[in-house]
Amino acid sequence: MSSTLLFKFNGFGNLSNHNVLADEIHDVGTNPSEWRESSRPTNARGNPLPEAKDEWGNVWGIHIIAHYFYVINDRRREINPYVDQHEYEIFVSKREANNSVVSRSLGHKINSRAHIIVRDTSGTIAKEKLISSSTGSFFDHRKDDDKNRFSMKRAEVMTVLEENAFIIELKIERDYIDRKTFHFPCSPMAKNALKMLTSGEDADCSFLVGDTVIYAHKLILKLNTELLHTFVVGTDDNSPVKIEGTSPEIFRFVLEYIYGDDNPDFNFLLEHYEDVIEVSNKYGVIGLKLQAEAAKISSLTIDDSNVTEHLIFAHSKNCVLLKEYATSIYISKFDDLVRSSSLEELAKSPDVLRELMIAVADSMKKSVPTGYSRTLPRIIRKITIPRSDSTVNDLIGELIDLDLDIDGTKETLISRLDEYHKAKLCSSEAEE
């Protein structure tokens, strides 16, 4: 559900003021064919705010701050008319309806979202940006934050004026209270399933790990780990499946994750991370494998003294998070490591050495001269980062959001995302 407001700034082609408020507005109380003169109430800070109301009673305003280049003329500072880099910064302010005020007084976090839209004379969108806020104020002059900042060059604005008026459209989505504000108990499913694993109640299959029998439930295995479920299909309570290459403690820890414990003990993960990765990788429990990798990375215990062994281990078990981290550590210490016995160790794993050398070469290509360091943040903001430059963690996050498989090398993850978006694009084009 959305509500659209319009703000008109007349005489914009001759604008010389620095801080400009809308002259006329369209809001939900205005006839669609008419504009009405903008009044001047104030917001909570006492600043002028044109009274444009959305359909939920919130009062909105837009003001523009002009940034000019000047020349000195007869000892007076005047706007330079020959410079086309004058810029207009557009700010949105809001006075909330009573229900929002009450909600904030109770400690609720309210999310607001709106689109700033500028159209050309044909009605086509010339520029658009989604802005959002959870603090009640969209823009804060004290913060250098580009997330919600909306600006246009004078040259851009001149192409969209209608009868010398600059019209800005504000498409507002309904406010909503963030659900994280409230405290809810977790679903009892995981807790009760873990109790069944511990007690063995209603178990219909079992595993023999060393001398220990661990009872389990086929339905839960079927839902969460296809490989282990194939082991127990057709078995009965008296014929446990033998599990080799691990201990009862590690195997039970993996089963607890399968049964719904998505917050495994960090210290245990850190102490036994290689064993947990080994078993998780073997039986396709990729979520726990990633948690073990993250635990090791979080400990900040990988350095130039052990990075080579972690790099080789990560490659052998296809640990994409750990491998990316170890590779980055190696590159950061490259000048020292390349002169050590590290290369002799890596020579025993040619694939690891080859991938590392490629990563080193790529990092050298991306390096920026020191003289550009101050301007780098601004440069980066204007560059569309290719997916290959995304971190593994970002790729996994996107795959999780799309409910796609998160197992595989970084190249596999990228390919999986590209295939998904390509298929989605083809589907959209077919529908059109």
C-alpha positions as CSV (number, residue, x, y, z in Angstrom):
1,M,0.0,0.0,0.0
2,S,1.4,3.4,-0.9
3,S,0.4,7.1,-0.9
4,T,1.7,9.6,-3.5
5,L,2.4,13.3,-2.8
6,L,3.7,15.9,-5.3
7,F,5.8,19.0,-4.5
8,K,6.2,21.9,-7.0
9,F,9.0,24.4,-6.9
10,N,8.1,27.3,-9.2
11,G,10.5,29.6,-11.0
12,F,13.3,27.0,-10.6
13,G,15.1,28.0,-13.8
14,N,15.9,31.4,-12.1
15,L,16.6,30.0,-8.7
16,S,19.1,31.9,-6.6
17,N,18.1,30.9,-3.0
18,H,20.1,28.3,-1.2
19,N,17.3,26.7,0.8
20,V,14.1,26.3,-1.1
21,L,10.7,25.0,0.0
22,A,7.8,23.8,-2.2
23,D,5.3,26.5,-3.4
24,E,2.5,24.1,-4.2
25,I,1.6,20.6,-3.3
26,H,-0.7,17.7,-4.2
27,D,-1.6,15.5,-1.2
28,V,-4.5,13.1,-0.5
29,G,-6.8,16.0,0.3
30,T,-6.2,17.7,-3.0
31,N,-8.3,17.3,-6.1
32,P,-6.2,15.3,-8.6
33,S,-6.5,18.0,-11.2
34,E,-5.5,20.9,-8.9
35,W,-2.5,22.1,-7.0
36,R,-2.9,24.0,-3.7
37,E,-0.6,26.5,-2.1
38,S,1.8,25.0,0.4
39,S,1.4,26.1,4.0
40,R,4.3,26.5,6.4
41,P,3.9,24.5,9.6
42,T,7.1,23.2,11.3
43,N,8.5,19.8,12.1
44,A,9.7,18.6,15.5
45,R,12.9,20.7,15.2
46,G,11.1,23.9,14.3
47,N,12.1,23.8,10.7
48,P,9.6,24.8,8.0
49,L,7.7,21.8,6.6
50,P,5.1,22.1,3.8
51,E,1.9,20.4,5.0
52,A,1.5,17.5,2.7
53,K,-0.4,14.7,4.4
54,D,-0.3,11.1,3.3
55,E,-3.4,8.9,3.8
56,W,-2.3,7.7,7.2
57,G,-2.0,11.3,8.6
58,N,1.8,11.7,8.5
59,V,2.9,15.2,7.4
60,W,5.7,15.3,4.8
61,G,7.9,18.0,3.4
62,I,10.7,18.4,0.9
63,H,13.3,21.2,0.8
64,I,16.2,21.7,-1.5
65,I,19.6,23.0,-0.7
66,A,21.4,24.5,-3.7
67,H,25.2,24.3,-4.0
68,Y,26.6,26.9,-6.3
69,F,29.9,28.0,-7.8
70,Y,30.7,31.7,-7.4
71,V,32.6,34.5,-9.1
72,I,33.6,37.8,-7.7
73,N,31.9,40.7,-9.5
74,D,32.5,44.3,-8.4
75,R,33.7,42.9,-5.1
76,R,30.4,41.0,-4.8
77,R,30.1,37.2,-4.7
78,E,27.7,36.1,-7.5
79,I,26.6,32.8,-8.8
80,N,28.6,31.8,-11.8
81,P,26.1,31.3,-14.7
82,Y,28.6,29.6,-16.9
83,V,29.3,26.6,-14.7
84,D,27.0,23.6,-15.3
85,Q,28.1,21.8,-12.1
86,H,25.7,23.5,-9.8
87,E,24.0,20.8,-7.7
88,Y,20.7,20.6,-5.8
89,E,20.4,18.3,-2.8
90,I,16.9,17.2,-2.0
91,F,15.9,16.5,1.6
92,V,12.8,14.8,3.0
93,S,11.4,15.5,6.4
94,K,8.4,14.1,8.2
95,R,6.1,14.7,11.2
96,E,4.6,11.4,12.3
97,A,1.0,10.7,13.0
98,N,0.0,10.1,16.6
99,N,0.0,6.3,16.3
100,S,3.7,6.4,15.4
101,V,4.5,8.7,18.3
102,V,2.7,6.3,20.7
103,S,4.5,3.3,19.2
104,R,7.9,5.0,19.6
105,S,7.1,5.9,23.2
106,L,6.6,2.1,23.9
107,G,10.1,1.4,22.4
108,H,8.9,0.1,19.1
109,K,11.1,0.5,16.1
110,I,9.2,2.0,13.2
111,N,10.4,1.6,9.6
112,S,9.5,4.2,7.0
113,R,10.1,3.9,3.3
114,A,9.5,6.3,0.4
115,H,10.6,6.7,-3.2
116,I,11.8,10.1,-4.5
117,I,10.8,10.3,-8.1
118,V,11.6,12.9,-10.8
119,R,9.9,12.6,-14.1
120,D,10.7,14.3,-17.4
121,T,8.0,16.3,-19.4
122,S,6.8,13.1,-21.0
123,G,6.1,11.5,-17.7
124,T,9.0,9.0,-17.9
125,I,11.0,8.5,-14.7
126,A,14.3,10.5,-15.1
127,K,15.6,9.6,-11.6
128,E,14.4,7.6,-8.7
129,K,15.7,6.5,-5.3
130,L,14.3,4.5,-2.4
131,I,15.0,6.1,1.0
132,S,14.4,4.5,4.4
133,S,14.5,5.4,8.0
134,S,13.9,3.8,11.4
135,T,14.7,6.9,13.5
136,G,11.9,9.2,12.4
137,S,14.1,11.5,10.3
138,F,15.3,10.6,6.8
139,F,18.2,13.0,6.5
140,D,20.6,14.2,9.1
141,H,23.0,17.0,8.1
142,R,25.5,15.8,10.7
143,K,26.0,12.4,9.0
144,D,27.9,11.9,5.8
145,D,25.7,9.0,4.6
146,D,24.9,8.5,0.9
147,K,22.3,5.8,1.6
148,N,19.4,8.2,1.6
149,R,21.0,11.2,-0.1
150,F,19.3,12.4,-3.3
151,S,20.9,15.1,-5.4
152,M,20.8,16.3,-9.1
153,K,23.0,18.4,-11.2
154,R,21.5,21.7,-12.4
155,A,22.0,20.4,-16.0
156,E,19.8,17.4,-15.1
157,V,17.1,19.5,-13.5
158,M,16.9,21.9,-16.4
159,T,15.8,19.0,-18.7
160,V,12.8,18.0,-16.5
161,L,11.3,21.4,-15.7
162,E,7.6,22.0,-16.6
163,E,6.9,25.6,-17.3
164,N,9.9,26.5,-15.2
165,A,8.7,24.4,-12.3
166,F,10.6,21.5,-10.7
167,I,8.2,18.8,-9.6
168,I,9.2,16.0,-7.2
169,E,7.0,13.0,-6.6
170,L,7.1,11.3,-3.2
171,K,5.7,7.8,-3.2
172,I,5.3,6.7,0.4
173,E,4.9,3.1,1.6
174,R,2.9,2.6,4.8
175,D,5.0,2.6,8.0
176,Y,5.4,-0.6,9.9
177,I,6.8,-1.7,13.2
178,D,9.8,-3.9,12.9
179,R,9.0,-7.4,14.2
180,K,12.4,-7.5,15.9
181,T,10.8,-5.0,18.4
182,F,8.8,-7.8,19.9
183,H,10.0,-10.8,21.8
184,F,8.7,-14.2,20.6
185,P,9.5,-17.6,21.9
186,C,11.2,-19.9,19.3
187,S,9.2,-22.6,17.7
188,P,9.2,-25.6,20.0
189,M,10.0,-28.0,17.1
190,A,13.8,-27.9,17.5
191,K,13.8,-28.1,21.3
192,N,11.4,-31.1,21.3
193,A,13.3,-32.8,18.5
194,L,16.6,-32.4,20.5
195,K,14.9,-34.0,23.5
196,M,13.9,-37.0,21.4
197,L,17.5,-37.3,20.2
198,T,18.8,-37.2,23.7
199,S,16.2,-39.7,25.1
200,G,16.0,-41.9,22.1
201,E,12.2,-41.9,22.5
202,D,10.3,-43.2,19.5
203,A,13.6,-43.9,17.7
204,D,13.3,-46.1,14.6
205,C,16.9,-46.3,13.5
206,S,20.4,-46.1,15.1
207,F,24.1,-45.6,14.4
208,L,27.1,-47.4,15.9
209,V,30.0,-45.0,16.4
210,G,32.9,-46.7,18.1
211,D,31.3,-48.7,20.9
212,T,28.4,-46.2,21.3
213,V,24.9,-46.7,19.8
214,I,23.2,-43.4,19.0
215,Y,19.4,-43.6,18.3
216,A,17.7,-41.4,15.7
217,H,14.5,-40.9,13.7
218,K,14.2,-41.6,10.0
219,L,11.7,-38.8,9.4
220,I,14.0,-36.1,10.8
221,L,16.9,-37.5,8.8
222,K,14.8,-37.6,5.7
223,L,13.9,-34.0,6.1
224,N,17.4,-32.7,6.9
225,T,20.1,-35.0,5.6
226,E,19.5,-37.1,2.5
227,L,22.7,-39.0,2.7
228,L,22.3,-40.3,6.3
229,H,18.7,-41.1,5.6
230,T,19.8,-43.4,2.7
231,F,21.9,-45.4,5.2
232,V,18.9,-46.2,7.5
233,V,16.3,-46.9,4.9
234,G,15.1,-50.5,5.3
235,T,16.9,-51.0,8.7
236,D,15.1,-51.9,11.9
237,D,15.8,-50.9,15.6
238,N,18.2,-53.9,16.1
239,S,20.6,-53.3,13.3
240,P,22.6,-50.0,13.8
241,V,24.4,-48.5,10.9
242,K,28.1,-48.4,11.5
243,I,29.8,-44.9,11.3
244,E,33.6,-44.9,10.9
245,G,36.2,-42.1,11.0
246,T,34.8,-40.1,13.8
247,S,34.0,-40.1,17.5
248,P,30.5,-40.5,19.2
249,E,31.0,-36.9,20.6
250,I,31.5,-35.4,17.1
251,F,28.8,-37.4,15.4
252,R,26.2,-36.5,18.1
253,F,27.2,-32.9,17.7
254,V,26.5,-33.1,14.0
255,L,23.2,-34.9,14.7
256,E,22.1,-32.1,17.1
257,Y,22.5,-29.6,14.3
258,I,20.5,-31.8,12.0
259,Y,17.8,-32.0,14.7
260,G,17.5,-28.2,14.8
261,D,20.3,-26.8,17.0
262,D,21.2,-23.9,14.8
263,N,23.3,-22.2,17.5
264,P,25.9,-24.8,18.2
265,D,28.4,-24.3,21.0
266,F,31.2,-21.9,19.7
267,N,33.9,-23.3,22.0
268,F,33.2,-26.8,20.9
269,L,33.2,-25.7,17.2
270,L,36.5,-23.9,17.7
271,E,38.2,-26.8,19.5
272,H,37.0,-29.5,17.1
273,Y,36.5,-27.5,13.9
274,E,38.5,-29.8,11.7
275,D,36.7,-32.9,12.9
276,V,33.3,-31.1,12.6
277,I,34.1,-30.0,9.1
278,E,35.3,-33.5,8.2
279,V,32.0,-35.2,9.3
280,S,29.7,-32.4,8.1
281,N,31.4,-32.4,4.7
282,K,31.2,-36.2,4.5
283,Y,27.4,-36.3,5.2
284,G,26.4,-33.1,3.4
285,V,25.6,-31.0,6.5
286,I,26.8,-27.8,4.8
287,G,25.3,-25.4,7.3
288,L,27.3,-26.8,10.2
289,K,30.4,-27.0,8.1
290,L,30.1,-23.2,7.4
291,Q,29.6,-22.5,11.1
292,A,32.8,-24.4,11.9
293,E,34.7,-22.4,9.3
294,A,33.2,-19.2,10.7
295,A,34.2,-20.2,14.2
296,K,37.9,-20.7,13.2
297,I,37.9,-17.4,11.3
298,S,36.3,-15.5,14.2
299,S,39.0,-16.7,16.6
300,L,41.6,-14.6,14.7
301,T,44.1,-17.4,15.3
302,I,45.2,-17.8,11.7
303,D,48.4,-16.0,10.9
304,D,51.6,-16.3,8.9
305,S,52.8,-19.2,11.1
306,N,49.9,-21.5,10.2
307,V,48.1,-20.0,7.2
308,T,49.6,-22.5,4.7
309,E,48.3,-25.5,6.6
310,H,44.9,-23.9,6.8
311,L,44.9,-23.0,3.1
312,I,45.7,-26.6,2.2
313,F,43.1,-28.0,4.6
314,A,40.4,-25.6,3.3
315,H,41.1,-26.6,-0.3
316,S,41.0,-30.3,0.5
317,K,37.6,-30.0,2.2
318,N,36.1,-27.4,-0.1
319,C,35.8,-24.8,2.7
320,V,35.0,-21.7,0.7
321,L,34.8,-19.3,3.7
322,L,38.0,-20.5,5.3
323,K,39.9,-20.7,2.0
324,E,39.0,-17.1,1.1
325,Y,40.1,-15.9,4.5
326,A,43.4,-17.9,4.4
327,T,44.1,-16.7,0.9
328,S,43.6,-13.1,2.0
329,I,45.9,-13.6,5.0
330,Y,48.6,-15.2,2.7
331,I,48.4,-12.3,0.3
332,S,48.7,-9.8,3.1
333,K,51.9,-11.6,4.3
334,F,53.2,-12.5,0.8
335,D,56.5,-10.7,1.0
336,D,57.5,-12.7,4.0
337,L,55.9,-16.0,3.2
338,V,57.3,-16.2,-0.3
339,R,60.8,-16.3,1.2
340,S,59.9,-19.0,3.8
341,S,59.4,-22.7,3.6
342,S,55.7,-22.0,2.8
343,L,56.2,-22.5,-1.0
344,E,57.8,-25.9,-0.4
345,E,54.7,-27.0,1.5
346,L,52.4,-25.5,-1.2
347,A,54.4,-27.3,-3.9
348,K,53.0,-30.6,-2.5
349,S,49.5,-29.3,-3.5
350,P,49.9,-27.9,-7.1
351,D,46.2,-26.9,-7.4
352,V,46.4,-24.8,-4.2
353,L,49.6,-23.1,-5.3
354,R,48.2,-22.3,-8.7
355,E,45.0,-20.8,-7.3
356,L,47.0,-18.8,-4.8
357,M,49.3,-17.4,-7.5
358,I,46.2,-16.3,-9.5
359,A,44.8,-14.7,-6.4
360,V,48.1,-12.8,-5.8
361,A,48.1,-11.6,-9.4
362,D,44.5,-10.5,-9.3
363,S,45.2,-8.6,-6.1
364,M,48.1,-6.7,-7.7
365,K,45.8,-5.7,-10.6
366,K,43.3,-4.2,-8.2
367,S,45.8,-2.3,-6.2
368,V,45.4,1.5,-6.2
369,P,48.3,4.0,-6.1
370,T,48.8,5.6,-2.7
371,G,48.1,9.1,-4.1
372,Y,44.5,8.0,-4.8
373,S,43.8,6.8,-1.3
374,R,41.8,9.8,-0.2
375,T,39.5,9.7,-3.3
376,L,39.1,5.9,-3.3
377,P,35.8,5.8,-1.3
378,R,34.1,8.2,-3.8
379,I,35.5,6.3,-6.7
380,I,34.3,3.0,-5.4
381,R,30.8,4.2,-4.9
382,K,30.6,5.0,-8.6
383,I,31.8,1.5,-9.7
384,T,29.4,-1.4,-10.1
385,I,31.3,-4.3,-8.4
386,P,31.3,-7.4,-10.5
387,R,30.0,-10.6,-8.8
388,S,33.4,-12.2,-8.9
389,D,34.6,-9.4,-6.5
390,S,31.9,-10.2,-4.0
391,T,33.0,-12.0,-0.9
392,V,32.0,-15.6,-0.3
393,N,30.0,-14.6,2.7
394,D,27.9,-12.2,0.5
395,L,27.4,-14.9,-2.2
396,I,26.2,-17.4,0.5
397,G,23.9,-14.8,1.9
398,E,22.3,-14.2,-1.5
399,L,21.9,-17.9,-2.1
400,I,20.3,-18.4,1.3
401,D,17.8,-15.6,0.5
402,L,16.9,-17.3,-2.7
403,D,16.7,-20.7,-1.1
404,L,19.5,-22.1,-3.4
405,D,22.2,-24.7,-2.7
406,I,25.2,-23.1,-0.8
407,D,27.7,-25.9,-1.3
408,G,30.6,-25.6,-3.8
409,T,33.5,-23.5,-4.8
410,K,33.2,-19.7,-5.1
411,E,33.0,-20.2,-8.9
412,T,30.2,-22.7,-8.4
413,L,28.3,-20.3,-6.2
414,I,28.7,-17.5,-8.7
415,S,27.6,-19.7,-11.6
416,R,24.5,-20.8,-9.6
417,L,23.4,-17.3,-8.9
418,D,24.0,-16.3,-12.6
419,E,21.9,-19.2,-13.8
420,Y,19.1,-18.3,-11.4
421,H,19.0,-14.7,-12.5
422,K,19.3,-15.6,-16.2
423,A,16.4,-18.0,-15.8
424,K,14.3,-15.4,-14.0
425,L,15.1,-12.9,-16.7
426,C,14.1,-15.3,-19.5
427,S,10.9,-16.1,-17.6
428,S,10.0,-12.4,-17.3
429,E,10.7,-11.8,-21.0
430,A,8.5,-14.8,-21.9
431,E,5.6,-13.4,-19.8
432,E,5.9,-10.0,-21.5
